[in-house]
Amino acid sequence: MLRIFAIVVILAAFILTSIAGLWVVKCEKFLDNTLVTLELNVERNATFDTLYKQLFQYMDTPPFFREYLIHKVKLDRNMKFGYYRADDLPVRRLIDAIMKGRQSTMKVTIPEGYNIYDVSNRMSERIVESPAMFLKTVKDKKYIKQLTGENYATLEGFLYTDTYFFPHNSTPEFVASSMYQAFLKLMPENFDEKAEKLGLTRYEAVILASIIQKETYDPAEAPVISSVFHNRLGYNMRLQADPTIIYGLYPDFDGNITKSDLRDKSNPYNTYKINGLPPTPICNPSVVALDAAVNPADTKYLYFVADRDRKHIFSTNYKDHINEVNRHQKRRR
């Protein structure tokens, strides 16, 4: 009798062990072979049950999979708060990221020529805690002084335009600092020295680069556009650049420059009425525009006008310039 009982116990143990083994294999296969695409924000102090529901409420999980994650994987004791994104990712890799706190990043592309208002609008709440606070931060003189060591009015001109990957809900200060450090890293070689030889400070050269950026996106034209502005500054002529007026109207610019805008002396960015450069950059220029600002082409041009293909026609005197305006702009009206 005892012998029969022992055999039954051994058989039962074998069966249970086999079932447990099959259960483990099934759970492991589920972790490795199930692909997920989702975004997940694990809040501080979130419970395991909340996380489990977020991850698996719509999935056909193996039996007792919740218990497997608790007793075998130990996810309940090691889950880290944060933002996680999966794009066709095995469940195991997502869980591993959650347990190690390897948060996903948010991709944001800042095009060349964006100003601080454009950048702020591009920064959704998923990237920074508050786009409005980001705009406030890049205008905060105390923060700017701390970051740059300079008394710039804003960080306009110094937020390098590129594609970034920021942690979810980054602080405005972290984002602004990252973009400023990218500017310093990618600034053209000997930029300050070349600017000084042209009679400009770094800030003035960045201001000029921002105007060049807004006047043309053609790298071949940038040094020639730069030469026009340098020549006009040399002759103490006003720059008369429409993009500067537009910037002075931000964030309320409606898309049209009126005659009253051109006559408005109260707009400090109205280069039709003020001499020299405007008080700050008007956008965040590309490396091409920065390089052009301190490496102008050797020309005597004083004027330019865009043709129908948005290329520019350059002139050395006002009479020729007016002829080109009549040929290219008035014909388009």
C-alpha positions as CSV (number, residue, x, y, z in Angstrom):
1,M,0.0,0.0,0.0
2,L,2.8,2.3,1.0
3,R,4.6,1.5,-2.3
4,I,1.5,2.4,-4.3
5,F,1.1,5.7,-2.4
6,A,4.8,6.6,-3.1
7,I,4.3,5.9,-6.8
8,V,1.2,8.0,-6.9
9,V,3.1,10.9,-5.2
10,I,6.0,10.6,-7.6
11,L,3.6,10.5,-10.6
12,A,1.7,13.5,-9.3
13,A,4.9,15.4,-8.7
14,F,6.0,14.6,-12.2
15,I,2.8,15.7,-13.7
16,L,2.8,19.0,-11.7
17,T,6.4,19.6,-12.6
18,S,5.6,19.0,-16.3
19,I,2.6,21.3,-16.2
20,A,4.7,24.0,-14.4
21,G,7.4,23.6,-17.0
22,L,4.9,23.9,-19.8
23,W,3.4,27.0,-18.1
24,V,6.9,28.6,-17.8
25,V,7.6,27.8,-21.5
26,K,4.3,29.3,-22.6
27,C,4.9,32.4,-20.6
28,E,8.4,32.8,-21.8
29,K,7.3,32.4,-25.4
30,F,4.6,35.0,-24.9
31,L,7.2,37.4,-23.6
32,D,9.6,36.8,-26.5
33,N,7.1,36.4,-29.4
34,T,4.3,38.9,-28.7
35,L,5.0,42.3,-30.3
36,V,3.4,45.4,-28.9
37,T,2.9,48.9,-30.2
38,L,1.9,51.4,-27.5
39,E,2.7,54.4,-25.4
40,L,2.7,54.1,-21.6
41,N,3.2,56.6,-18.9
42,V,3.9,54.9,-15.6
43,E,3.1,57.4,-12.9
44,R,5.0,57.7,-9.6
45,N,3.6,55.3,-7.0
46,A,1.6,53.4,-9.7
47,T,0.5,50.0,-8.5
48,F,1.4,46.7,-10.3
49,D,-2.3,46.0,-11.0
50,T,-2.6,49.4,-12.8
51,L,0.5,48.7,-14.9
52,Y,-0.7,45.1,-15.7
53,K,-4.1,46.4,-16.8
54,Q,-2.4,49.1,-19.0
55,L,-0.2,46.6,-20.6
56,F,-2.3,43.5,-21.0
57,Q,-6.0,44.3,-20.8
58,Y,-6.5,43.8,-24.5
59,M,-4.1,40.8,-24.9
60,D,-4.7,37.1,-24.8
61,T,-2.2,36.3,-22.1
62,P,-1.3,32.7,-20.9
63,P,-3.1,31.4,-17.8
64,F,-1.9,32.9,-14.6
65,F,0.5,35.3,-16.5
66,R,0.0,38.0,-13.8
67,E,1.4,35.6,-11.2
68,Y,4.3,34.7,-13.5
69,L,5.3,38.3,-13.7
70,I,5.1,38.6,-9.9
71,H,6.8,35.4,-8.8
72,K,9.2,34.7,-11.7
73,V,9.9,38.1,-13.4
74,K,9.4,40.2,-10.1
75,L,8.0,43.1,-12.1
76,D,5.9,44.2,-9.2
77,R,9.0,44.9,-7.1
78,N,11.1,46.5,-9.8
79,M,8.8,48.7,-12.0
80,K,10.1,52.2,-12.5
81,F,8.0,55.2,-13.3
82,G,8.4,57.1,-16.5
83,Y,7.4,57.3,-20.2
84,Y,7.8,54.2,-22.3
85,R,7.1,53.7,-26.0
86,A,7.1,50.4,-28.0
87,D,6.9,50.1,-31.8
88,D,6.6,46.4,-32.7
89,L,8.7,45.6,-29.7
90,P,8.6,42.2,-27.9
91,V,6.9,42.3,-24.5
92,R,10.0,41.2,-22.8
93,R,12.0,44.2,-24.0
94,L,9.3,46.6,-22.9
95,I,9.1,45.0,-19.5
96,D,12.9,45.0,-19.2
97,A,12.9,48.8,-20.0
98,I,10.3,49.4,-17.3
99,M,12.2,47.4,-14.7
100,K,15.5,49.3,-15.5
101,G,13.9,52.7,-16.0
102,R,15.1,53.1,-19.5
103,Q,12.6,55.7,-20.6
104,S,11.7,56.3,-24.2
105,T,12.5,59.7,-25.8
106,M,10.4,62.0,-27.8
107,K,11.5,63.0,-31.3
108,V,11.2,66.7,-32.3
109,T,12.6,68.4,-35.4
110,I,13.2,72.1,-35.4
111,P,13.5,73.4,-39.0
112,E,16.1,76.0,-40.0
113,G,14.8,79.5,-39.5
114,Y,12.3,78.8,-36.7
115,N,12.1,81.6,-34.2
116,I,11.5,81.1,-30.5
117,Y,7.7,81.3,-30.9
118,D,7.8,78.6,-33.6
119,V,10.0,76.4,-31.4
120,S,7.7,76.8,-28.5
121,N,4.7,75.8,-30.6
122,R,6.6,72.7,-31.8
123,M,7.3,71.6,-28.2
124,S,4.2,69.7,-27.3
125,E,3.3,68.9,-23.7
126,R,4.8,65.4,-24.3
127,I,8.2,66.9,-24.8
128,V,8.3,69.7,-22.3
129,E,6.2,70.2,-19.1
130,S,4.7,73.3,-20.6
131,P,5.3,75.0,-24.0
132,A,4.3,78.3,-22.5
133,M,7.0,77.8,-19.8
134,F,9.5,77.0,-22.5
135,L,8.9,80.4,-24.2
136,K,9.1,82.1,-20.8
137,T,12.4,80.3,-20.0
138,V,14.1,81.4,-23.3
139,K,13.1,84.9,-22.4
140,D,14.2,84.7,-18.8
141,K,17.3,87.0,-18.5
142,K,18.4,85.5,-15.3
143,Y,18.4,82.0,-16.8
144,I,20.0,83.2,-20.0
145,K,22.8,84.8,-18.0
146,Q,23.3,81.6,-16.0
147,L,23.4,79.5,-19.2
148,T,25.4,81.7,-21.6
149,G,27.3,84.2,-19.3
150,E,25.9,87.0,-21.5
151,N,23.1,89.5,-21.0
152,Y,21.2,88.5,-24.1
153,A,17.6,89.6,-24.2
154,T,16.4,86.2,-25.3
155,L,17.9,82.9,-26.5
156,E,16.7,83.8,-30.0
157,G,19.5,82.8,-32.5
158,F,21.1,80.3,-30.1
159,L,18.6,77.4,-30.2
160,Y,20.3,75.2,-32.8
161,T,17.9,73.9,-35.4
162,D,18.1,70.1,-35.6
163,T,16.3,66.8,-34.8
164,Y,16.4,66.1,-31.1
165,F,15.3,63.2,-28.9
166,F,14.2,64.4,-25.5
167,P,12.9,62.5,-22.5
168,H,9.1,62.7,-22.0
169,N,8.1,65.9,-20.1
170,S,11.6,67.4,-20.0
171,T,12.1,70.6,-18.2
172,P,12.2,73.8,-20.4
173,E,15.6,74.5,-19.0
174,F,17.0,71.1,-20.1
175,V,15.6,71.5,-23.6
176,A,16.9,75.1,-24.0
177,S,20.3,74.1,-22.6
178,S,20.6,71.1,-24.9
179,M,19.8,73.3,-28.0
180,Y,22.2,76.0,-26.8
181,Q,25.0,73.5,-26.3
182,A,24.4,72.1,-29.8
183,F,24.8,75.7,-31.1
184,L,28.1,76.1,-29.4
185,K,29.3,72.7,-30.7
186,L,28.3,73.2,-34.3
187,M,29.2,76.9,-34.6
188,P,31.5,77.5,-37.6
189,E,35.2,77.4,-36.9
190,N,36.8,80.7,-35.9
191,F,33.3,82.3,-35.9
192,D,34.2,84.9,-33.3
193,E,37.5,85.8,-34.8
194,K,36.1,86.2,-38.3
195,A,33.2,88.3,-36.9
196,E,35.7,90.6,-35.1
197,K,37.6,91.2,-38.3
198,L,34.4,92.4,-39.9
199,G,33.7,94.7,-37.0
200,L,31.1,92.5,-35.4
201,T,30.6,90.9,-32.0
202,R,29.4,87.3,-31.8
203,Y,25.9,88.5,-31.0
204,E,25.8,90.9,-34.0
205,A,27.1,88.2,-36.3
206,V,24.3,85.9,-35.1
207,I,21.7,88.7,-35.7
208,L,23.0,89.1,-39.2
209,A,23.0,85.4,-39.8
210,S,19.3,85.2,-38.7
211,I,18.4,87.9,-41.3
212,I,20.4,86.0,-44.0
213,Q,18.5,82.8,-43.0
214,K,15.1,84.5,-43.5
215,E,16.1,86.1,-46.8
216,T,17.2,82.8,-48.5
217,Y,17.3,79.1,-47.9
218,D,19.6,78.6,-50.9
219,P,23.1,77.8,-49.5
220,A,24.7,79.2,-52.8
221,E,23.0,82.5,-52.3
222,A,23.7,83.0,-48.6
223,P,27.3,84.5,-49.0
224,V,26.0,86.9,-51.6
225,I,23.0,88.0,-49.5
226,S,25.5,88.5,-46.7
227,S,27.7,90.7,-48.9
228,V,24.7,93.0,-49.6
229,F,24.0,93.5,-45.9
230,H,27.7,94.0,-45.1
231,N,28.0,96.5,-48.0
232,R,24.9,98.4,-46.7
233,L,26.2,98.5,-43.2
234,G,29.5,99.8,-44.6
235,Y,27.8,102.6,-46.3
236,N,25.6,103.3,-43.3
237,M,22.5,102.4,-45.3
238,R,19.5,100.9,-43.7
239,L,19.1,97.1,-44.2
240,Q,15.4,97.4,-45.2
241,A,14.8,93.7,-44.6
242,D,11.1,92.7,-44.5
243,P,11.7,89.7,-42.2
244,T,12.9,92.0,-39.4
245,I,9.6,93.9,-39.5
246,I,7.7,90.6,-39.4
247,Y,9.6,89.5,-36.3
248,G,8.8,92.8,-34.6
249,L,5.1,92.0,-35.1
250,Y,5.3,88.5,-33.5
251,P,3.4,86.8,-32.2
252,D,0.5,88.8,-33.7
253,F,1.8,88.9,-37.3
254,D,-1.1,88.0,-39.7
255,G,0.9,87.3,-42.8
256,N,0.9,90.7,-44.4
257,I,3.2,93.7,-44.1
258,T,1.2,96.9,-44.5
259,K,2.4,100.4,-45.5
260,S,1.8,101.5,-41.9
261,D,4.1,98.6,-40.7
262,L,6.9,100.0,-43.0
263,R,6.4,103.5,-41.5
264,D,6.2,102.3,-37.9
265,K,9.1,103.9,-36.0
266,S,8.0,102.3,-32.7
267,N,8.9,98.8,-34.0
268,P,12.6,98.3,-33.0
269,Y,12.9,95.7,-35.7
270,N,11.8,98.0,-38.5
271,T,15.0,98.2,-40.5
272,Y,13.3,100.5,-42.9
273,K,13.4,103.1,-40.1
274,I,16.3,102.2,-37.8
275,N,19.9,102.2,-38.7
276,G,22.1,99.1,-38.3
277,L,21.1,95.7,-37.0
278,P,17.9,95.0,-35.1
279,P,18.3,94.5,-31.3
280,T,18.2,90.7,-31.4
281,P,18.3,87.8,-33.8
282,I,15.0,87.2,-35.6
283,C,15.2,83.4,-35.9
284,N,17.6,80.5,-35.2
285,P,19.9,80.3,-38.2
286,S,21.5,77.3,-39.8
287,V,25.2,76.7,-39.9
288,V,25.1,77.8,-43.6
289,A,23.7,81.2,-42.6
290,L,26.1,81.6,-39.7
291,D,29.0,80.8,-41.9
292,A,27.8,83.2,-44.6
293,A,27.5,86.0,-42.0
294,V,31.3,85.9,-41.3
295,N,32.3,84.9,-44.8
296,P,30.5,87.3,-47.1
297,A,31.1,87.1,-50.9
298,D,33.3,89.8,-52.3
299,T,30.7,91.9,-54.2
300,K,29.5,95.5,-54.6
301,Y,25.9,94.6,-54.5
302,L,23.5,96.8,-52.5
303,Y,20.1,95.4,-53.5
304,F,18.4,92.2,-54.3
305,V,14.9,91.1,-55.3
306,A,13.3,87.6,-55.6
307,D,12.3,86.3,-59.0
308,R,9.4,84.0,-59.8
309,D,11.5,81.0,-58.8
310,R,12.4,82.6,-55.4
311,K,16.0,83.1,-56.6
312,H,17.4,86.5,-56.2
313,I,18.6,89.1,-58.7
314,F,21.3,91.4,-57.3
315,S,22.1,95.0,-58.3
316,T,24.8,97.5,-57.4
317,N,22.6,100.6,-57.9
318,Y,19.1,101.7,-57.2
319,K,18.1,102.3,-60.8
320,D,18.9,98.7,-61.9
321,H,17.2,97.4,-58.7
322,I,14.0,99.2,-59.5
323,N,14.1,97.8,-63.1
324,E,14.4,94.3,-61.6
325,V,11.6,94.9,-59.2
326,N,9.4,96.0,-62.1
327,R,10.4,92.9,-64.1
328,H,10.0,90.3,-61.4
329,Q,7.6,91.4,-58.6
330,K,5.1,93.6,-60.4
331,R,4.7,91.0,-63.1
332,R,3.6,88.5,-60.4
333,R,0.8,90.8,-59.1
